[in-house]
């Protein structure tokens, strides 16, 4: 019998990627087979495609921000045919970090698009327990943004209590604008987003957020809690200096192996607290709540969906006019 094939984006090495025909996966015990309907490309995916993701392991099928439809789920048959999203991370539950109740720092985690094939394919497999039904009021494209929203939720969770405090967000990309919306929901006294690009400031304005063009705009009234969502290493020392003395700096943007000059005395003399944010494991149910309540809007952050075959368009240098999140469809819906 001929093995069934499917289409998938396969990255075989730095700048070596193409849509290929590969074997269709077979779900293991406890897993579901999901037909991808929508998949988004984030900054990490761009680094992977451009060959600048320092810890990439090849070959890999990317796609960790997705929406799909369940094809098989022996352990959860009620999900067959349903539109779903899912937590892409599965902690091992046995390592020291898991024992400390820090599953997002699991030393042996299993993750869609990293340790197992991702959703930039016609089909992929995921533990069935990780799946949630996508509410009818959300589009497939919006479902893709639940994963970065989970990261934003964990970033807010890592920060001190936001209610009544001045909050600053550096970077008006997807994560930054999600964090800013969550800060409003959390009762911040004020929320200001620093973003030099006019198109992104326009999106922020559509979301009802106040913007500045540069960190110097904060000089007269520095925020108490600052979220750095840029993923640019050189912003780190500048951002610390733009944080009110005694405040907190939450680092949520990923800068890879990029280094920067940093004077530790900046944090010491200003008594700043710095918090790292790795992932959004365990936040999916809360993400669904804040979106379906209308507290957080996802639509303005999304591009118009394109077919899988046009995936390479994300590599075009469109500068400030690049969409916050590019979304692609498989044609399964």
KAMORA-V345418 format. One record per helix or strand of 3 or more residues. SS is the DSSP state (a for helix, b for strand). FROM is the first residue (numbers start at 1). TO is the last residue. Records with the same first field share a line. If there is no record, write none. Layout:
SS: FROM-TO, FROM-TO
This chain:
b: 5-13, 16-23, 31-41, 66-72, 83-86, 110-112, 123-127, 131-133, 166-170, 190-194, 210-212, 225-228, 248-251, 273-276, 325-329
a: 43-50, 74-79, 96-99, 103-105, 128-130, 140-144, 146-158, 174-185, 198-206, 215-218, 235-241, 264-269, 284-292, 299-301, 308-315, 319-321
